[in-house]
């Protein structure tokens, strides 16, 4: 039966491939690319076995021809589905569209605007590359029905993607209506629409007013009243779209010294100097650290290509230490607590895989913690829930351990631009007390205990085994007798072996959370975009060595178990 299903999929893939070849026979470039794989069944299957799917952050895939890849036709199909959904929900829907520095991003953005126009849906499109948080801000400022961001965020250069935003400015947490429409949308619809310029002349497409960027800049500057920071900063936008706004910000606040990595200052769709432009990866810091060492900078900061994440390395005892996502959250949160004058702001929102000393701080300062599933769209949903309950003014801070942070609800997605500014403010604040950000973390560890966080990714050569999560849960609980409770988010919620409640959410997520004695936690989840299992191990102890021992015992088990 399994082989029969595989054969059926291969047959369907071949049929789709032949349909594309027929429809594009007159297009020499497309025809030649398709003909180049006509005898490669594996490649045909890979490109045509499925339609592009929505993951934890929209639709994202390798660029190329095929129904499972990102190209003008799959982008067209997703856009058409979005347009149909918006017409059902809004009388006169308006969409705002932005794009980053990746290959084809501007082409996909203009094409998306054209598809919407063909459906009589108006759109605004930015004239130039812009970061993701500015799009979120623009949706709200311009009272739009939805937003589209063409980006693959921190992925390597062969990827691109399509993020969908709701009218509140956050990523849509429920794309099921769009996905239903996608199934019935014509993959070749784009071939029949008018040109971008024709729709521009008709008024169905307009450019975003220039004041929107200025409004966002002023909003960011409003997060900090301090100027003349005693900070020497080296910065890199990793050839992305944050450079222009960040440079304006740091010029306005008058840093002591500001330097930018020359080779990563301007757009490069190939990310030549940084093949993996992800602030979570130490390799992405190579050039900015070289510049920082040359200038003896206090901080080395970088943003990912679409500007929603931030990374930082701190000069401490004549060496640079790269902070992980939880550590960045901790120093930012502590700084914000110390300067906070609005005691009504008392809600912290975080994903279930994020943790560390920030939880101890929240408990001491009586800040409510709301936990969400992985993906900032869930954080956006919780902010909207606060708004519906007239509690929006209580929002204080939100973050994910993957280097994403949010400070103000005028933006409803993680904001690497604002994060860069706040990090400099925090560093200046503590520098005036003769402390680096590493000193701050050490101080917090001495007070609350040492937190150690470890993330492990395992990639499968094929599909993840069907019973993987069930088998892991059984063997983990058999191995570790100190499990005090676990949460199975796909089925039921348990603690101490007793069922507590059914999942309230409309959605059920394939996520396991184990609580162990002595402040340990393990989270297991499949990736939303790749055949990959992600493990998060969070341990705490009175000293670093003991925290390491606890962590190693768990990670050794995971590494032995998870050989695909």
KELORO-782721 format. One line per field, with one value per residue (C-alpha): residue number from 1; residue in three letters; x, y, z. Coordinates in Angstrom, 1 decimal. Example, Ala and Ser with C-alpha at 12.3 -4.5 7.8 and 13.67 -1.06 7.14 Angstrom:
<pts>
vofi	(1; 2)
tise	(ala; ser)
east	(12.3; 13.7)
north	(-4.5; -1.1)
up	(7.8; 7.1)
</pts>
This chain:
<pts>
vofi	(1; 2; 3; 4; 5; 6; 7; 8; 9; 10; 11; 12; 13; 14; 15; 16; 17; 18; 19; 20; 21; 22; 23; 24; 25; 26; 27; 28; 29; 30; 31; 32; 33; 34; 35; 36; 37; 38; 39; 40; 41; 42; 43; 44; 45; 46; 47; 48; 49; 50; 51; 52; 53; 54; 55; 56; 57; 58; 59; 60; 61; 62; 63; 64; 65; 66; 67; 68; 69; 70; 71; 72; 73; 74; 75; 76; 77; 78; 79; 80; 81; 82; 83; 84; 85; 86; 87; 88; 89; 90; 91; 92; 93; 94; 95; 96; 97; 98; 99; 100; 101; 102; 103; 104; 105; 106; 107; 108; 109; 110; 111; 112; 113; 114; 115; 116; 117; 118; 119; 120; 121; 122; 123; 124; 125; 126; 127; 128; 129; 130; 131; 132; 133; 134; 135; 136; 137; 138; 139; 140; 141; 142; 143; 144; 145; 146; 147; 148; 149; 150; 151; 152; 153; 154; 155; 156; 157; 158; 159; 160; 161; 162; 163; 164; 165; 166; 167; 168; 169; 170; 171; 172; 173; 174; 175; 176; 177; 178; 179; 180; 181; 182; 183; 184; 185; 186; 187; 188; 189; 190; 191; 192; 193; 194; 195; 196; 197; 198; 199; 200; 201; 202; 203; 204; 205; 206; 207; 208; 209; 210; 211; 212; 213; 214; 215; 216; 217; 218; 219; 220; 221; 222; 223; 224; 225; 226; 227; 228; 229; 230; 231; 232; 233; 234; 235; 236; 237; 238; 239; 240; 241; 242; 243; 244; 245; 246; 247; 248; 249; 250; 251; 252; 253; 254; 255; 256; 257; 258; 259; 260; 261; 262; 263; 264; 265; 266; 267; 268; 269; 270; 271; 272; 273; 274; 275; 276; 277; 278; 279; 280; 281; 282; 283; 284; 285; 286; 287; 288; 289; 290; 291; 292; 293; 294; 295; 296; 297; 298; 299; 300; 301; 302; 303; 304; 305; 306; 307; 308; 309; 310; 311; 312; 313; 314; 315; 316; 317; 318; 319; 320; 321; 322; 323; 324; 325; 326; 327; 328; 329; 330; 331; 332; 333; 334; 335; 336; 337; 338; 339; 340; 341; 342; 343; 344; 345; 346; 347; 348; 349; 350; 351; 352; 353; 354; 355; 356; 357; 358; 359; 360; 361; 362; 363; 364; 365; 366; 367; 368; 369; 370; 371; 372; 373; 374; 375; 376; 377; 378; 379; 380; 381; 382; 383; 384; 385; 386; 387; 388; 389; 390; 391; 392; 393; 394; 395; 396; 397; 398; 399; 400; 401; 402; 403; 404; 405; 406; 407; 408; 409; 410; 411; 412; 413; 414; 415; 416; 417; 418; 419; 420; 421; 422; 423; 424; 425; 426; 427; 428; 429; 430; 431; 432; 433; 434; 435; 436; 437; 438; 439; 440; 441; 442; 443; 444; 445; 446; 447; 448; 449; 450; 451; 452; 453; 454; 455; 456; 457; 458; 459; 460; 461; 462; 463; 464; 465; 466; 467; 468; 469; 470; 471; 472; 473; 474; 475; 476; 477; 478; 479; 480; 481; 482; 483; 484; 485; 486; 487; 488; 489; 490; 491; 492; 493; 494; 495; 496; 497; 498; 499; 500; 501; 502; 503; 504; 505; 506; 507; 508; 509; 510; 511; 512; 513; 514; 515; 516; 517; 518; 519; 520; 521; 522; 523; 524; 525; 526; 527; 528; 529; 530; 531; 532; 533; 534; 535; 536; 537; 538; 539; 540; 541; 542; 543; 544; 545; 546; 547; 548; 549; 550; 551; 552; 553; 554; 555; 556; 557; 558; 559; 560; 561; 562; 563; 564)
tise	(unk; unk; unk; unk; unk; unk; unk; unk; unk; unk; unk; unk; unk; unk; unk; unk; unk; unk; unk; unk; unk; unk; unk; unk; unk; unk; unk; unk; unk; unk; unk; unk; unk; unk; unk; unk; unk; unk; unk; unk; unk; unk; unk; unk; unk; unk; unk; unk; unk; unk; unk; unk; unk; unk; unk; unk; unk; unk; unk; unk; unk; unk; unk; unk; unk; unk; unk; unk; unk; unk; unk; unk; unk; unk; unk; unk; unk; unk; unk; unk; unk; unk; unk; unk; unk; unk; unk; unk; unk; unk; unk; unk; unk; unk; unk; unk; unk; unk; unk; unk; unk; unk; unk; unk; unk; unk; unk; unk; unk; unk; unk; unk; unk; unk; unk; unk; unk; unk; unk; unk; unk; unk; unk; unk; unk; unk; unk; unk; unk; unk; unk; unk; unk; unk; unk; unk; unk; unk; unk; unk; unk; unk; unk; unk; unk; unk; unk; unk; unk; unk; unk; unk; unk; unk; unk; unk; unk; unk; unk; unk; unk; unk; unk; unk; unk; unk; unk; unk; unk; unk; unk; unk; unk; unk; unk; unk; unk; unk; unk; unk; unk; unk; unk; unk; unk; unk; unk; unk; unk; unk; unk; unk; unk; unk; unk; unk; unk; unk; unk; unk; unk; unk; unk; unk; unk; unk; unk; unk; unk; unk; unk; unk; unk; unk; unk; unk; unk; unk; unk; unk; unk; unk; unk; unk; unk; unk; unk; unk; unk; unk; unk; unk; unk; unk; unk; unk; unk; unk; unk; unk; unk; unk; unk; unk; unk; unk; unk; unk; unk; unk; unk; unk; unk; unk; unk; unk; unk; unk; unk; unk; unk; unk; unk; unk; unk; unk; unk; unk; unk; unk; unk; unk; unk; unk; unk; unk; unk; unk; unk; unk; unk; unk; unk; unk; unk; unk; unk; unk; unk; unk; unk; unk; unk; unk; unk; unk; unk; unk; unk; unk; unk; unk; unk; unk; unk; unk; unk; unk; unk; unk; unk; unk; unk; unk; unk; unk; unk; unk; unk; unk; unk; unk; unk; unk; unk; unk; unk; unk; unk; unk; unk; unk; unk; unk; unk; unk; unk; unk; unk; unk; unk; unk; unk; unk; unk; unk; unk; unk; unk; unk; unk; unk; unk; unk; unk; unk; unk; unk; unk; unk; unk; unk; unk; unk; unk; unk; unk; unk; unk; unk; unk; unk; unk; unk; unk; unk; unk; unk; unk; unk; unk; unk; unk; unk; unk; unk; unk; unk; unk; unk; unk; unk; unk; unk; unk; unk; unk; unk; unk; unk; unk; unk; unk; unk; unk; unk; unk; unk; unk; unk; unk; unk; unk; unk; unk; unk; unk; unk; unk; unk; unk; unk; unk; unk; unk; unk; unk; unk; unk; unk; unk; unk; unk; unk; unk; unk; unk; unk; unk; unk; unk; unk; unk; unk; unk; unk; unk; unk; unk; unk; unk; unk; unk; unk; unk; unk; unk; unk; unk; unk; unk; unk; unk; unk; unk; unk; unk; unk; unk; unk; unk; unk; unk; unk; unk; unk; unk; unk; unk; unk; unk; unk; unk; unk; unk; unk; unk; unk; unk; unk; unk; unk; unk; unk; unk; unk; unk; unk; unk; unk; unk; unk; unk; unk; unk; unk; unk; unk; unk; unk; unk; unk; unk; unk; unk; unk; unk; unk; unk; unk; unk; unk; unk; unk; unk; unk; unk; unk; unk; unk; unk; unk; unk; unk; unk; unk; unk; unk; unk; unk; unk; unk; unk; unk; unk; unk; unk; unk; unk; unk; unk; unk; unk; unk; unk; unk; unk; unk; unk; unk; unk; unk; unk; unk)
east	(0.0; 2.8; 4.5; 1.2; 0.8; 4.3; 3.6; 0.4; 2.4; 5.0; 2.3; 0.6; 4.0; 4.7; 1.2; 1.8; 5.3; 3.8; 1.1; 3.8; 5.8; 2.7; 1.8; 5.3; 6.3; 6.6; 8.8; 12.3; 13.9; 11.2; 10.9; 14.6; 14.7; 11.8; 13.4; 16.6; 14.9; 12.7; 14.7; 15.2; 12.2; 13.5; 13.8; 10.4; 8.9; 10.6; 9.4; 5.8; 4.8; 3.0; 1.8; 3.7; 2.7; 2.3; 4.8; 5.5; 6.2; 4.2; 5.0; 8.8; 10.8; 13.7; 13.1; 12.7; 10.0; 7.5; 4.4; 6.5; 8.9; 8.8; 8.2; 5.9; 3.3; 3.1; 3.3; 0.5; -1.6; -1.1; -1.9; -5.0; -6.2; -5.5; -7.4; -10.5; -10.5; -10.2; -13.1; -15.2; -14.2; -13.9; -16.1; -13.2; -10.0; -6.6; -3.3; 0.2; 3.2; 6.9; 9.9; 13.5; 16.9; 16.6; 16.7; 13.3; 11.7; 10.8; 9.4; 7.3; 6.0; 4.9; 3.4; 1.4; 0.1; -0.9; -2.8; -4.7; -5.5; -6.9; -9.3; -10.2; -8.3; -6.4; -2.8; 0.0; 3.6; 6.8; 9.0; 12.2; 13.3; 12.0; 12.3; 9.5; 8.7; 8.0; 5.4; 3.7; 3.7; 2.4; -0.6; -1.8; -0.9; -2.6; -5.6; -5.1; -6.9; -3.8; -0.1; 2.4; 6.1; 8.2; 11.1; 12.8; 14.1; 17.3; 17.4; 20.2; 20.1; 18.3; 15.2; 12.4; 8.9; 5.6; 4.5; 0.8; -0.3; -3.7; -5.3; -3.9; -0.3; 0.6; 1.2; -2.0; -2.2; -5.0; -4.3; -6.7; -9.1; -6.3; -5.0; -8.5; -8.6; -5.1; -6.3; -8.8; -6.7; -5.2; -1.4; -1.2; -3.5; -0.6; -0.2; -3.5; -3.2; -2.3; 1.1; 2.1; 2.4; -1.1; -2.6; -0.5; -2.1; -5.5; -5.1; -5.6; -1.9; -0.3; 3.0; 3.2; 3.4; 6.9; 5.8; 5.1; 8.9; 9.4; 6.5; 8.2; 11.5; 10.0; 8.2; 11.4; 13.2; 10.4; 11.2; 14.3; 14.5; 18.3; 20.8; 24.6; 25.1; 28.6; 28.7; 31.2; 29.2; 30.1; 27.1; 26.1; 22.7; 24.0; 23.3; 19.7; 17.2; 17.8; 20.9; 19.1; 16.8; 19.4; 21.9; 19.4; 18.5; 22.1; 22.9; 20.0; 20.8; 24.5; 26.4; 30.0; 31.2; 29.3; 30.9; 29.4; 30.8; 31.5; 31.1; 27.7; 26.4; 24.5; 22.1; 23.6; 21.0; 23.6; 24.8; 28.3; 30.1; 27.6; 25.9; 23.8; 22.6; 21.1; 22.0; 21.6; 24.7; 28.1; 29.4; 27.3; 29.4; 32.7; 33.0; 31.3; 33.6; 36.6; 35.5; 34.7; 38.1; 39.7; 37.7; 37.6; 33.8; 31.7; 29.1; 28.9; 25.2; 23.7; 20.2; 19.1; 18.1; 14.5; 15.3; 13.1; 15.9; 19.0; 22.3; 24.8; 28.4; 29.7; 33.3; 34.0; 37.5; 39.0; 37.1; 33.8; 31.0; 28.1; 24.8; 22.2; 18.5; 17.5; 20.4; 19.6; 16.0; 17.2; 19.4; 16.8; 14.0; 16.1; 17.0; 13.4; 12.3; 14.9; 13.8; 10.0; 7.9; 4.5; 3.6; 0.5; 2.8; 3.0; 2.6; 5.4; 4.6; 7.0; 7.0; 7.1; 10.6; 12.0; 13.2; 16.0; 16.5; 13.9; 11.2; 12.9; 12.9; 9.2; 8.3; 10.2; 8.8; 5.3; 5.1; 2.5; 3.9; 1.8; 3.2; 2.4; 3.3; 6.4; 6.1; 5.6; 2.1; 1.0; 2.5; 0.6; -2.6; -2.1; -1.5; -4.8; -6.5; -5.1; -6.6; -10.0; -9.9; -9.0; -5.6; -3.3; -1.7; -0.5; 1.8; 5.5; 7.7; 7.5; 10.2; 11.3; 14.6; 15.4; 16.5; 13.1; 11.9; 9.0; 8.7; 5.6; 2.3; 2.4; 4.3; 2.9; 5.9; 9.4; 11.4; 15.2; 15.4; 14.0; 16.0; 19.3; 18.4; 17.3; 20.4; 22.6; 20.5; 20.9; 24.7; 25.0; 22.9; 25.1; 28.4; 27.8; 27.7; 31.0; 29.2; 29.1; 26.0; 27.9; 28.5; 24.7; 24.1; 26.6; 25.0; 21.6; 23.0; 24.6; 21.2; 18.8; 20.9; 22.7; 20.4; 21.7; 19.8; 20.7; 19.0; 19.5; 18.2; 18.0; 17.2; 15.7; 16.7; 13.1; 9.8; 9.9; 8.8; 5.1; 5.4; 8.5; 6.9; 5.0; 8.2; 10.3; 7.8; 7.6; 11.4; 12.2; 9.8; 11.2; 14.7; 14.1; 12.2; 12.2; 9.6; 7.1; 4.7; 4.4; 2.2; 1.1; -0.2; -1.5; -3.8; -4.3; -2.6; -1.2; 0.7; 1.9; 0.3; -3.2; -5.3; -6.0; -8.0; -8.7; -6.8; -8.8; -7.2; -8.8; -5.5; -3.5; 0.2; 2.6; 4.6; 5.8; 6.9; 8.5; 9.0; 11.6; 12.6; 15.1; 13.9; 14.6; 12.4; 12.6; 10.6; 10.3; 8.6; 8.8; 10.0; 7.2; 9.1; 11.6; 11.8; 13.5; 12.9; 13.9; 14.8; 15.1; 16.8; 16.5; 18.3; 19.0; 21.4; 23.2; 26.4; 27.4; 29.1; 26.1; 23.8; 26.2; 26.0; 22.2; 22.1; 24.6; 22.7; 19.6; 21.4; 23.3; 20.0; 18.5; 21.5; 21.5; 17.8; 17.4; 19.5; 17.2)
north	(0.0; 2.4; 1.7; 2.2; 5.6; 6.5; 5.4; 7.4; 10.5; 9.9; 9.6; 12.9; 14.6; 13.5; 14.7; 18.1; 18.3; 17.5; 20.2; 22.8; 21.7; 22.1; 25.5; 26.9; 25.4; 28.8; 30.2; 29.1; 29.6; 27.8; 25.1; 24.4; 24.3; 21.8; 19.7; 19.5; 17.3; 15.2; 12.1; 12.7; 11.2; 12.2; 15.9; 15.8; 14.3; 16.8; 19.8; 18.6; 16.1; 18.7; 22.3; 24.9; 24.8; 27.3; 26.9; 28.7; 32.0; 31.9; 30.2; 29.6; 27.3; 27.1; 29.2; 27.3; 25.8; 23.4; 23.4; 23.0; 25.8; 29.6; 31.1; 33.7; 31.0; 29.6; 33.2; 34.1; 31.2; 32.1; 35.8; 34.9; 32.8; 35.6; 38.1; 35.8; 35.5; 39.2; 39.9; 37.7; 39.5; 43.1; 45.4; 47.2; 45.4; 47.1; 45.3; 46.8; 45.0; 45.1; 43.1; 42.5; 42.3; 38.6; 37.5; 38.1; 39.7; 42.9; 40.9; 38.7; 41.8; 43.6; 40.4; 40.0; 43.5; 42.7; 39.6; 41.5; 44.3; 41.7; 40.7; 44.3; 44.4; 47.6; 47.6; 49.8; 48.7; 50.2; 51.7; 50.3; 47.4; 47.7; 45.6; 43.4; 45.5; 48.5; 46.5; 45.5; 49.2; 50.3; 47.9; 49.5; 53.1; 52.9; 50.9; 48.1; 44.8; 42.7; 42.8; 40.8; 40.5; 38.9; 37.4; 34.2; 36.1; 34.4; 31.5; 31.1; 32.8; 30.0; 30.6; 33.1; 33.3; 35.0; 36.2; 37.0; 39.6; 40.4; 43.8; 44.0; 44.0; 40.5; 37.4; 35.5; 32.7; 31.0; 30.6; 27.6; 29.7; 30.8; 27.2; 26.0; 28.6; 27.6; 24.1; 25.5; 28.4; 28.2; 27.8; 29.6; 32.5; 35.0; 34.4; 36.3; 39.4; 42.9; 44.5; 46.2; 49.5; 49.2; 48.5; 51.4; 53.8; 52.5; 53.4; 49.8; 49.8; 52.8; 53.4; 53.6; 57.3; 58.4; 59.7; 56.1; 55.4; 58.7; 57.8; 54.4; 56.1; 58.6; 55.8; 53.8; 56.9; 57.5; 54.2; 56.0; 59.5; 59.4; 60.8; 60.9; 57.3; 56.4; 53.3; 52.4; 50.2; 48.0; 47.0; 44.8; 44.5; 41.3; 42.7; 43.1; 46.0; 47.4; 49.6; 52.8; 53.0; 51.8; 54.3; 57.1; 56.0; 55.8; 59.2; 60.7; 59.3; 60.3; 57.2; 57.8; 55.9; 54.0; 51.8; 49.5; 46.5; 47.8; 44.4; 43.8; 47.4; 47.2; 44.6; 41.4; 38.8; 36.0; 36.9; 36.4; 37.2; 35.4; 32.4; 31.7; 35.2; 34.2; 36.0; 32.7; 31.4; 32.4; 32.3; 35.4; 37.5; 36.9; 40.3; 42.4; 41.0; 41.7; 45.3; 45.4; 44.2; 46.8; 49.6; 48.2; 48.4; 47.9; 46.0; 44.2; 44.1; 42.6; 42.2; 39.5; 40.3; 41.3; 43.1; 41.3; 39.6; 40.9; 39.4; 40.9; 40.3; 42.0; 43.1; 41.6; 41.2; 41.9; 39.2; 39.2; 37.0; 36.3; 36.3; 33.7; 34.6; 34.0; 36.0; 39.0; 38.8; 38.7; 41.8; 43.7; 42.8; 43.6; 47.0; 47.7; 46.8; 49.1; 52.1; 51.4; 54.2; 52.8; 50.2; 49.2; 47.5; 44.0; 41.4; 39.4; 37.2; 34.4; 31.2; 27.8; 27.1; 30.3; 30.6; 31.3; 33.9; 36.2; 34.0; 34.6; 38.3; 38.3; 36.5; 38.9; 42.0; 40.5; 40.5; 38.1; 35.5; 34.4; 31.4; 30.7; 28.1; 28.7; 31.4; 35.1; 34.9; 33.3; 36.2; 38.6; 36.7; 37.1; 40.8; 41.0; 39.1; 41.7; 44.4; 42.7; 42.6; 46.3; 45.3; 46.4; 49.1; 46.2; 44.8; 45.1; 42.9; 39.8; 37.5; 34.2; 32.5; 32.7; 36.3; 38.0; 40.8; 43.3; 46.4; 48.2; 47.2; 49.7; 46.8; 43.3; 41.3; 40.9; 44.1; 43.8; 47.6; 48.5; 45.8; 47.3; 50.6; 49.1; 47.0; 50.2; 51.9; 49.0; 48.8; 52.6; 52.3; 49.6; 51.0; 54.0; 51.6; 50.0; 46.9; 45.1; 43.2; 40.0; 41.4; 41.9; 38.3; 37.1; 39.2; 37.7; 34.2; 34.7; 35.9; 33.5; 30.6; 29.5; 28.8; 26.8; 26.5; 24.0; 23.6; 20.5; 20.0; 16.7; 16.6; 13.5; 12.2; 11.6; 12.2; 12.1; 8.7; 8.7; 7.5; 9.5; 11.8; 8.9; 6.8; 9.6; 10.4; 6.8; 6.3; 9.7; 9.1; 5.7; 7.0; 10.1; 9.1; 12.7; 13.9; 15.8; 16.5; 16.8; 18.6; 17.0; 19.9; 17.7; 15.7; 16.4; 18.3; 16.3; 17.1; 14.5; 11.8; 13.2; 14.7; 18.4; 19.7; 19.4; 21.8; 25.0; 26.1; 25.6; 24.2; 21.3; 21.4; 18.5; 19.6; 17.9; 19.7; 17.7; 19.3; 17.6; 18.1; 20.8; 23.4; 21.4; 21.5; 19.7; 20.7; 18.6; 19.8; 19.1; 22.0; 23.8; 24.1; 21.2; 17.5; 18.3; 17.6; 20.4; 19.8; 22.5; 21.7; 24.2; 23.5; 25.6; 25.1; 27.0; 26.8; 26.6; 23.2; 21.5; 23.1; 21.7; 18.2; 18.3; 19.5; 17.0; 14.0; 15.0; 16.0; 12.7; 10.8; 12.9; 12.4; 8.7; 8.4; 10.6; 9.0; 8.9)
up	(0.0; 0.9; -2.4; -4.2; -2.6; -3.6; -7.2; -7.2; -6.1; -8.7; -11.3; -10.2; -10.1; -13.7; -14.8; -13.3; -14.8; -18.3; -17.8; -17.0; -20.1; -22.3; -20.9; -21.2; -24.5; -26.1; -23.3; -24.2; -20.8; -18.8; -21.4; -21.3; -17.5; -17.5; -20.3; -18.4; -15.7; -18.0; -17.3; -13.6; -11.8; -8.4; -9.4; -11.0; -7.9; -5.6; -7.6; -8.3; -5.6; -3.5; -3.6; -1.6; 2.0; 4.9; 7.7; 10.9; 9.1; 5.9; 2.6; 2.1; -0.3; -2.7; -5.8; -9.1; -11.4; -9.8; -7.6; -4.4; -5.2; -5.0; -8.4; -10.0; -10.6; -7.0; -5.6; -8.0; -6.8; -3.1; -3.8; -5.8; -2.8; -0.4; -2.7; -2.7; 1.1; 1.5; -0.8; 1.4; 4.6; 3.5; 1.4; -0.2; 0.8; 0.6; 0.9; 1.5; 0.0; 0.9; -0.2; 0.8; -1.1; -2.2; -5.8; -7.5; -4.4; -6.2; -9.2; -6.9; -5.1; -8.3; -9.5; -6.3; -6.7; -10.2; -9.3; -6.6; -9.0; -11.5; -8.7; -8.2; -4.8; -4.3; -3.0; -1.9; -2.7; -1.4; -4.0; -2.5; -0.3; 3.3; 6.5; 7.8; 10.9; 8.7; 6.8; 10.0; 11.1; 7.7; 7.8; 11.0; 10.2; 6.8; 8.0; 5.5; 5.4; 5.0; 4.2; 2.1; 2.8; 0.1; 2.1; 3.3; 6.3; 7.5; 5.0; 2.5; -0.9; -2.9; -0.8; -1.0; 0.6; 1.1; 4.6; 5.0; 7.6; 9.0; 9.5; 13.0; 11.6; 12.8; 10.8; 10.1; 12.6; 10.7; 7.0; 6.5; 4.4; 2.1; 1.9; 0.9; -1.9; -3.1; -3.9; -6.4; -7.8; -11.3; -11.2; -14.5; -13.6; -13.8; -17.5; -18.2; -16.1; -17.2; -16.6; -13.3; -15.0; -16.5; -13.1; -11.6; -14.1; -13.3; -9.6; -8.4; -7.4; -5.7; -4.0; -0.3; 0.8; 1.7; 5.1; 6.3; 6.5; 8.4; 10.8; 11.5; 12.0; 14.5; 16.2; 16.8; 18.0; 20.4; 22.1; 23.5; 24.9; 25.3; 22.9; 23.0; 23.9; 25.1; 22.8; 20.1; 17.7; 14.7; 12.6; 9.7; 7.9; 6.3; 2.8; 3.7; 3.9; 7.4; 6.5; 5.5; 8.6; 11.1; 9.9; 10.3; 13.8; 15.0; 13.4; 15.2; 18.6; 18.2; 19.1; 20.3; 17.2; 14.5; 11.9; 9.3; 7.5; 4.0; 2.2; 3.8; 3.7; 0.4; -1.1; -2.4; -3.4; -3.2; 0.3; -1.0; 2.3; 4.5; 2.9; 6.0; 7.1; 10.4; 13.6; 15.5; 13.6; 14.8; 11.2; 10.4; 12.8; 11.1; 9.3; 11.9; 14.5; 12.4; 12.2; 15.9; 16.9; 14.6; 16.2; 19.8; 19.7; 22.7; 20.7; 17.3; 16.1; 13.0; 11.5; 9.3; 5.6; 6.3; 9.6; 12.0; 14.0; 15.8; 16.9; 19.3; 20.4; 23.5; 24.3; 27.7; 29.2; 25.9; 24.1; 22.1; 23.4; 21.2; 23.2; 22.4; 21.9; 25.5; 26.9; 24.7; 25.9; 29.5; 29.4; 27.4; 29.8; 32.9; 31.4; 30.6; 34.1; 35.6; 33.5; 33.4; 34.8; 33.7; 36.3; 34.3; 31.8; 33.3; 30.6; 29.0; 26.0; 25.0; 23.1; 24.9; 23.7; 25.2; 28.7; 31.1; 33.8; 32.3; 34.0; 37.4; 36.7; 35.6; 38.8; 41.1; 39.3; 39.2; 35.4; 34.0; 31.6; 28.7; 26.7; 23.1; 20.5; 18.4; 15.7; 16.2; 14.7; 18.0; 20.0; 17.7; 18.4; 22.2; 21.7; 19.8; 22.7; 25.1; 22.9; 22.8; 26.6; 26.8; 28.3; 25.4; 27.7; 29.9; 27.2; 28.2; 26.1; 23.8; 22.5; 20.9; 21.6; 17.9; 18.3; 17.8; 20.1; 20.3; 22.5; 21.4; 19.8; 17.0; 15.4; 15.7; 14.5; 15.8; 15.2; 14.7; 14.0; 17.4; 19.0; 17.7; 19.3; 22.6; 22.9; 22.5; 25.1; 27.5; 26.9; 27.5; 30.7; 32.2; 30.9; 33.0; 36.0; 34.7; 33.5; 30.2; 29.1; 30.0; 33.5; 33.8; 32.8; 35.3; 38.0; 37.2; 37.3; 40.7; 42.0; 40.4; 39.3; 36.1; 33.1; 30.2; 27.0; 24.2; 20.8; 18.7; 15.2; 13.4; 9.7; 8.2; 4.8; 4.0; 5.9; 9.7; 10.9; 11.7; 15.3; 16.1; 18.7; 20.4; 20.6; 21.9; 24.6; 25.8; 25.9; 27.4; 30.3; 30.8; 30.9; 33.1; 36.2; 37.4; 34.9; 37.0; 34.1; 30.4; 27.9; 24.6; 22.6; 19.8; 22.0; 25.7; 28.5; 31.4; 34.6; 37.1; 34.9; 35.3; 32.5; 33.3; 30.3; 26.6; 24.4; 24.0; 20.8; 17.4; 16.4; 17.8; 17.5; 17.4; 20.3; 23.5; 26.6; 29.5; 33.0; 35.1; 38.7; 39.6; 37.0; 33.8; 30.7; 27.3; 24.3; 21.1; 17.9; 14.2; 12.0; 10.2; 7.0; 6.7; 7.5; 10.8; 14.5; 16.9; 20.5; 23.2; 26.5; 29.3; 32.6; 35.7; 38.7; 41.4; 39.4; 35.8; 36.0; 37.5; 34.8; 32.2; 33.7; 33.7; 30.1; 28.8; 30.3; 28.4; 25.1; 25.1; 25.3; 22.5; 20.2; 20.8; 20.2; 17.2; 14.5; 11.5)
</pts>
